[in-house]
Amino acid sequence: MKGRISNYVLRKYADYFYTKWEKNILWNQIDPYRRPKSFTPLVSIYIAAFYTGVIGAAITEQLYKEKYWEDHPGEEVPLMMPSFYRGPWRVVRGDALRPPSESNP
């Protein structure tokens, strides 16, 4: 009985190993002729991420304006400093903003 079980297990493993090798050879031969993967999901994710950032920036700027109007009613709202860029930047129309103070990074 014990010999039959080990013989059965070895035979099943050999069949599995041989068919696995056979499948690999077959798919390696077919692989160059496959259709290329679609870029549609990747492009969709990039578009969604871009518009998420645009909407987030618009919401942030609107909240900034509302807070400024609450503190300074009737005044013109100055341009908002860039959130993630601390280097020098140029304003095309208007005066450049003062650099952020050291106490408020």
C-alpha positions as CSV (number, residue, x, y, z in Angstrom):
1,M,0.0,0.0,0.0
2,K,2.8,2.4,1.0
3,G,4.7,1.7,-2.3
4,R,1.6,2.4,-4.4
5,I,0.9,5.8,-2.7
6,S,4.5,7.0,-3.2
7,N,4.5,5.7,-6.8
8,Y,1.2,7.5,-7.4
9,V,2.5,10.8,-5.9
10,L,5.8,10.6,-7.9
11,R,3.8,9.9,-11.1
12,K,1.5,12.8,-10.5
13,Y,4.5,15.1,-9.8
14,A,6.2,14.0,-13.0
15,D,3.1,14.6,-15.0
16,Y,2.7,18.0,-13.5
17,F,6.3,18.9,-14.0
18,Y,6.3,17.7,-17.6
19,T,3.1,19.5,-18.6
20,K,4.4,22.6,-16.9
21,W,7.6,22.5,-18.9
22,E,5.6,21.8,-22.1
23,K,3.2,24.7,-21.4
24,N,6.2,27.1,-20.9
25,I,7.8,26.0,-24.2
26,L,4.5,26.6,-26.0
27,W,3.7,30.0,-24.5
28,N,7.3,31.2,-25.0
29,Q,6.9,30.4,-28.7
30,I,3.5,32.2,-28.9
31,D,4.5,35.2,-26.8
32,P,6.0,37.4,-29.6
33,Y,2.8,37.2,-31.6
34,R,0.5,38.3,-28.8
35,R,-1.4,41.6,-29.0
36,P,0.3,44.3,-26.9
37,K,-1.4,45.3,-23.7
38,S,-3.8,48.2,-23.8
39,F,-2.8,51.6,-22.5
40,T,-6.4,52.6,-21.9
41,P,-6.5,51.8,-18.1
42,L,-3.2,53.6,-17.5
43,V,-4.3,56.7,-19.5
44,S,-7.7,56.7,-17.6
45,I,-5.9,56.7,-14.3
46,Y,-3.6,59.5,-15.4
47,I,-6.6,61.6,-16.6
48,A,-8.5,60.9,-13.3
49,A,-5.4,61.9,-11.3
50,F,-4.9,65.1,-13.3
51,Y,-8.5,66.3,-12.9
52,T,-8.5,65.3,-9.2
53,G,-5.5,67.6,-8.7
54,V,-7.3,70.4,-10.7
55,I,-10.4,70.2,-8.6
56,G,-8.3,70.0,-5.4
57,A,-6.4,73.1,-6.4
58,A,-9.7,75.0,-7.2
59,I,-11.2,74.0,-3.8
60,T,-8.0,75.1,-2.0
61,E,-7.9,78.4,-3.7
62,Q,-11.6,79.1,-3.0
63,L,-11.2,78.3,0.7
64,Y,-8.2,80.6,0.7
65,K,-10.2,83.5,-0.8
66,E,-13.1,82.9,1.6
67,K,-10.8,83.0,4.6
68,Y,-9.1,86.2,3.4
69,W,-12.5,87.9,2.8
70,E,-13.6,87.0,6.3
71,D,-10.5,88.6,7.8
72,H,-10.3,91.5,5.3
73,P,-13.8,92.4,4.0
74,G,-14.0,94.5,0.8
75,E,-10.3,94.1,-0.1
76,E,-8.8,92.5,-3.2
77,V,-7.5,89.0,-2.5
78,P,-3.7,88.7,-3.2
79,L,-2.4,85.8,-5.2
80,M,-2.0,82.6,-3.2
81,M,1.5,81.3,-2.6
82,P,2.3,77.9,-4.2
83,S,1.7,75.2,-1.7
84,F,4.4,72.7,-2.7
85,Y,7.0,75.0,-4.4
86,R,9.2,77.0,-2.1
87,G,11.6,78.3,-4.8
88,P,11.5,81.6,-6.7
89,W,8.6,82.2,-9.0
90,R,7.5,84.9,-11.3
91,V,4.1,86.5,-11.6
92,V,3.2,87.5,-15.2
93,R,0.6,90.2,-14.4
94,G,0.9,91.9,-11.1
95,D,3.4,92.3,-8.3
96,A,5.4,89.4,-7.1
97,L,4.4,88.2,-3.6
98,R,6.7,88.6,-0.7
99,P,8.6,85.4,0.3
100,P,7.0,83.5,3.2
101,S,8.3,84.5,6.6
102,E,10.6,82.3,8.5
103,S,8.0,81.8,11.3
104,N,5.4,80.5,8.9
105,P,7.0,77.9,6.6
